[in-house]
Each structure stands twice: as C-alpha cells, then as structure tokens.
Amino acid sequence: EEGLPEKAAFFFAEAAKNYPGLDLKNASFYRLGWAGLREHRWKEASEEFSKVQKDSSLYDSARALAKESLKGELLPSKDPAAAGVMAGLVPGLGHVYLSRYKDAAVAFLLNGLFIWATVESFNQDHDVLGGILAFFEFGWYAGNIYSAVNGAHKYNRKVRDDFSNSLMDRLDLRILTSKKGPAGILLTFKF
C-alpha cells in the first residue's frame, strides 16, 4: 500500500520462509501474489497464489486469482517502436495506430503547414525565415514522434492497470492485523 512492492515482497517472502507452520505463510503467499499483480508480473503472481494451501481460508480466493492473473499475459498492447516509426514516416500516423484521431489530425496538419511554409520561404529566398520555420518544424516533428511513443506506453500501462484494478474490484480479500497478529479477514465483492 505504500508503493514499495520490492520491500513488501522481501518481507512477505521472509515471513513465508520463517513461519512455515502458521497461516501467516499462506497470507504471505497471498500478498506476494498481489504484489506480483501490482507489478504486472502475471505468471509470478499466479505462482505465488498457487502456493496457498487448501486448508487456508485464503485458498478459494487464491485459486481464482491464480487463474485470472494469467489472463494478464493476453492483454492487448501497442508497440511503442511501431508507433514511433509510423509517426516518423507520416506525422500523425503513429497516433492513428493508437486510435487517437484528433491528435493525428493536429500532428499531420501542423507538420504539413510548417513544411509547406518552410519550403515556400526558401523558394522565395527568405532564407532566415525558412531556417526559423525549419527549426520549429523539427521540434514539431520530433514532438510528434515522442507523443506517439509515449502514447503507446500510456495505453499499455492503462490496460495493465485496469486489468489489475478489475481483479481487486471483483474480489479482494484483505487480512486485518493487530500488534498481536492476525485479527480477521475482510472479504469484499463488487458487481
């Protein structure tokens, strides 16, 4: 919950190793599975959930999560390199690949206008103006490529986060603890 999954995974792994006879071991495997889900390590999360033993109250939830987490490997994604190459070939084409049609139109029109203005400036022997426009066009062109690559990364991150959050929203089993140890279990269903 603090956003330190590596640190949490270390402590849960230590708890599973050092307390093999207690239900804390199963709770540790369960939390390691959730840490894997939050890090988008689908197979590793499934393996951790699968380690929860049948006699644990977490077993049913862990089995369902082990199965569901593997679906994360099948999530749709966009290739950032392909988006960048497309944007480099034709400004805006990388955005079309990402289904961001307004951004594609703006990139195409803006780059097209700057290229046209630059060429016209040089044709009319306005070399200084042509150089200034070419400088700005290079910035717009590079920005178009950067935006397409960044958009692909954002798309992939959103798909993964939405999937992880949907698992948490559908079935989240939390272990309530006190200073003396486990105090209870909170089970939440959302439809």
N, C-alpha and C positions, 0 to 999 in steps of 0.2 A: 504494500500500500504506500510505502514511502518512495517508490520508484527506484529501488536498489535491488533488482532481481538477482544479480550475481551474488550479492551479500546474503540475501534471503536463501537462495539455493544452497549456499555453503552451509548455513546453519541448519536448514532442513535435512540436508544430506548427513551432517554430523549427528543430528537427533536420530535419524533412521539407523545409523550405524551403532550408536552408543546405547540406544534403548530398544533392543530387539524384541523384548517380551511385552512391551506396553502398547496400548493403542496409539501412543504418540508416534510410533513407527509408521502406522498406516496414515495417520494425519500428516506426517512429513511427506510421504509419497504423494498424497493427495495435493498438498500445497506445492510440491515440486512440479507436479503436472500443471497446476495453474500458472506457475512461474514460466514454464515452457510455453504455455498458450500465450501469455502476455508478451513473450519474446518472439512469437511466431515460429517456434521450433516445434512443428506439429508432430513429427514422429517421436521425438524425445518426450514430449508431453504425453503422448499415448502410452509410451513405455512406462513412464512413471505412474500413470493412472492404473495401468495393468498390474503393478506391484502391490496394490491394495488387496489385502487378504479377504477371503469370503466371510470370515467371522466378524469383520468390521462393519460398523453402521454406515461407513462411507462406501461400501462395496458397490451397491447398485448405482449410485451417482458416478463413481469412478469408472465403472464399466461403460456407462453411457457416454461419459466424456472421452474415454479411450477410443471409442468408435467414432464419435463425432469429430474429435481433433484431427483424425487422419484426413477428413474431408478438406482440411486447410491446404493440403498439398495440391488439390484440384481447383483451387480458386483461380478465376481469370486474372490475367495480368497483362500489362502493356510493356513492351520492350523500350526502355529509355534510349538505347542506342538507335533503334529503328526510328523513333520519334525525332531524334536529333538529325539523323541523315535525311529524313524526309523534309524536315524544316530547312535544312541546308540546300537541298535541291530546289525546292519551291517554297518560298516563305509562306507559312500558314498550313502547309500540307501536314506537318507534324501535329498541329492542333486538330486537323480533320481526323487523323488517326486516333486521337484521344476523344473524339466526339465533342470538341469544344469549337463549335462552328462560328460563334461570334468572334472569338479570339483569332480564328483562322482568317476570317474576313478582314479584320483590322490589320493583322500582320501582312496579309497579301497587299491590301490597298496602301498601307503606309510605306512598305518597302517599294512597291511599284511606283508610287508617286515620287519618292526620293530618288530612285534610279532614273526615272524619266527626267526629273528636274536637274540631276547631275549631268546626264548626257546632253541635255539642251544647253546647259551652262557652258560646257566645254565646246559644243558645236558653235556657239555664238561668241567664242573667245573670251568668256568670263571665267578665266582660269582660277582666280581666287575664290569666287563664289562656287565654282564647281568643286574645288578642293574642300571647302567648308561643307558643302552638301554631301560629298563623298565620305567625309569624316563622320557626319551624323548618320549617314546610311549604314556605314559599317557598324555603328553602335546599335541601330535598329535591327540589322541583320543578325548580329551576334545575340542580341536580346531575344529575337525570335527563336533561335536555336536553343538558348538557355531555357526559355519558357517552355518549350516543347519537352525537353528532357526532364525538367523539374515537374512538369505536369504529369508525366508518366510515373515518376517516383511518388507523387502525391496520390495518384489514382491507385497504385499498388498498395500504398500504406493504408488508404481508406478502406479498400476491400478487405485487407487483413484485419484491421481494427474492427470493422463492422462485424466480421465473422466471429472474432474473439468475444466481442461485446454481446453478440446474439447468444453465444453459449452461456455467458454469465447471466444474461437476462432470462433465458429459458430455465436454467437450473443452476442455482448457486447454493452450495452448502457451505456454511461458514462454521468454524469451530470457535466457540466462545471460551475464552480462557480467563483465569484469575491467577493471582500470585501463587496459589496452591496447586494449580494445574488446570486441566480441562473442566469447565463449568457447565457446558451444554452445547447443543448444536442448533443452529438456525437454518431452516430449510425454506427457501423462497421459490415459488412457482409464479411465472408470469406468462400470460397467454396473449 
